[in-house]
């Protein structure tokens, strides 16, 4: 045995456990290059795996041990303990979920917010998968083993990177991939039985794309096909993202089975014939009857012709389905099953592409791969096992167990697991985790719709090992997590007086005097006070005028003669708009009467000729009410009101200096003894009055 060689750390061991063979790769990364220092292949002696699924765990474990031993020998006796593996796409399920969150105000988008909507998208994708399973009557548990963000959105518009931007609404379309528990468990069992620990798990199509389609190529609409023995795994890229994963259970074994049926031979002999057809030389074989035969590559290819057409047609159909109903721009083929002559030509024809747009990817995609193993050449067969090794450097993951509200939960660990992941796996929905907002109010204001949001409730209370934490807190194996569900908030509430449109005044000129009046509103065509609570569906209209009658009530006057608006005779129902001029002249001149006396003068009314002088009405004297003074406190200042027999709130403005001509806040507060008061509310001696603009 050669002496143990020291290699740069970490030295990564990748294992591609395929339907026909197990390929082991060991290497290390040096800057942008990956150096392969050991490579071993072991073909299954029996059908211990079918279509990517392990059927005989013990036999697969024996083959893993054989590969492991050979690799350790190539490494000079260095023992391998940890291994990276990949699961086949035979049972892979994918779904695109949409996650979004709306802020109450313009907010800077942080990585925490981005991670949160990613996970909301994963949850929605998981729910889509669960709904599909429920419709079919299945209860298999599926676990998310990876996700890719297809698109981000900021305020409804697509954006490449959310971080650092400001917005009120963010969203993400997330392509999430899921595997059933039994698939992962069988892989783990076979690996652990061979004395190895799984340090990283990925998917075969994800591993292959790491090598075959570099990041800069993913702007193009490209399909990657990994044609193995039991399955053909498909991956689609577009606009810089992976937009779809898929699989068909048809690949190299179907070609082998066609040869078995045609020539009456066993599986291993058929594999040799298939391999010989690629090398362009004749081969001799014996059928199961013991009769010897000699066959040419062309005869073998003719036998496989219809099978190749069938497989490539199925692959093309799946590609078009994953790509939204249309073909792609180009196709890269990797894996041993795609190396058969004519395979890429038939696939190009099925996709209506020129032959040069569908090609095997092997040596030309391995420019950053150095093979330091004698006798091993760059080949499409090694794309996936090398990709498994490279995936180790992107994410180191495994399955872990945590305890959520007393229940043991199994999670696929990508080194980024959070409380949110555990909560979703436990079965809590977003409604149980994020604060629930109370009912909104939608109403119209001057013909335009407006929404007032309900109040947020309390978020879920989360404890991790007894300590209160947030949803994005990272978790580790065996953590004890307690989650008290979120609560609903109060419904929206808005007073009419709090609307910005409610604040303000109207100015009129009445008998050469400027009169400043507060604006008022109608709700559903009925007058409403500023303390009115707006209801859902209300139609609010801020009036830009007073009727003449409303103006007189506000001024507490009752003109006795004709009234004019802008020099035109008017009635009490006529409207008075901003800066209109109102004038009148009473039949009685109050200023000419003696102080303290009010007399209503009428023309002499004659009665019958024989009426006595006492029956003739010449004048009627009305005893006046005596004026009185009251003392109130306005904004903690004593104010005396004089000259009237009774007083309303509006009279305060005649004795207390308060500017109504300029809006200085959200609304005008008018309180009497700490209760809201209207302008026409009576006030009395000793009342405490608050009068100010609310900020």
Beta strands, then each sheet from edge to edge (+ up, - down):
strand 1: 12-17
strand 2: 21-30
strand 3: 33-43
strand 4: 49-50
strand 5: 53-54
strand 6: 82-87
strand 7: 93-108
strand 8: 142-154
strand 9: 157-159
strand 10: 166-180
strand 11: 197-203
strand 12: 222-227
strand 13: 232-238
strand 14: 241-248
strand 15: 283-286
strand 16: 292-295
strand 17: 330-334
strand 18: 358-360
strand 19: 369-371
strand 20: 398-404
strand 21: 407-413
strand 22: 441-445
strand 23: 448-452
strand 24: 461-464
strand 25: 467-469
strand 26: 480-484
strand 27: 505-510
strand 28: 513-518
strand 29: 521-523
strand 30: 526-528
strand 31: 539-542
strand 32: 545-547
strand 33: 563-565
strand 34: 568-570
strand 35: 575-577
strand 36: 581-584
strand 37: 598-600
strand 38: 620-622
strand 39: 628-634
strand 40: 637-644
strand 41: 647-648
strand 42: 667-672
strand 43: 675-676
strand 44: 682-683
strand 45: 688-694
sheet 1: 11+ 6+ 1+ 2- 3+ 19+
sheet 2: 4+ 5-
sheet 3: 7+ 10- 8+ 9-
sheet 4: 14+ 13- 12+ 17+ 18+
sheet 5: 15+ 16-
sheet 6: 21+ 20- 26- 24+ 25-
sheet 7: 23+ 22- 31- 29+ 30-
sheet 8: 28+ 27- 36- 33+ 34-
sheet 9: 32+ 35-
sheet 10: 37+ 38-
sheet 11: 40+ 39- 45- 42+ 43-
sheet 12: 41+ 44-
end
